[in-house]
Amino acid sequence: MSRQEESQSIAFTKLDAARRQINTAIWLWFNGADIVSVHTLTAAAHRIVLDLSGSTEMASFPFDTANLPEGLTKKMFRKAETLLEPAPDDPDETINLKPVWTELYLFLVISAYIEFAIDDDSYHPLMSAFMLRLGVCRPEVFRSDALPTFDKSLNIERIKKLSKSEFLKEMFGNISPPAP
């Protein structure tokens, strides 16, 4: 890195930071990257959106609690943000994180961001891609009113069989990674 690059700074708002964290988490998720990194970026974005909105609650709960994966409850979502925060207790404590928990948490954070930033132009196609993929592949966990009805011409079963990266490319073309 050159001295000029080292001395440059970037200007961004807190809402920009949340959007960037969400989009990076989604990009990492679609490309099969480390789920712990996806989770921590999601938690960081969630904290910003909650702080900016003045809320202490997440967006409305779009899930059918009867169909959530085993071990996942509303209480777990509330704990999701602090799951990896440094604790004064045992630094060698083992944490068990199921990827589905992070996926559903990311869905909630995107929902909260959209709700808060509704007049903002920073919504990104990656957010739409993630929401669509989750709705197609995990419709059973959502309340009946939480997802749109899919066009009958879509071959949902074929789409479900696509890998995450194949889905992204086929449904959205070449979406570029989030801008730095």
Number of C-alpha atoms within 10 A of each C-alpha: 5 6 7 7 8 8 7 7 7 5 5 9 8 13 18 14 15 23 24 20 22 28 25 21 26 27 22 17 22 20 14 13 13 12 18 14 14 23 24 20 23 28 26 17 29 25 18 19 27 18 12 14 15 9 10 11 10 18 17 10 14 17 19 14 14 12 14 18 12 7 8 15 14 12 8 13 18 14 11 20 19 14 17 14 10 9 10 6 7 8 8 6 8 7 8 7 14 13 15 14 19 21 20 21 22 26 21 22 24 27 19 21 25 18 14 16 17 11 9 9 7 13 16 14 14 22 20 13 20 23 20 18 20 17 18 16 15 15 16 14 19 20 15 13 9 14 14 9 8 12 8 7 6 9 10 13 10 8 17 15 11 14 13 18 13 15 19 21 14 12 13 13 10 9 14 9 12 17 7 6
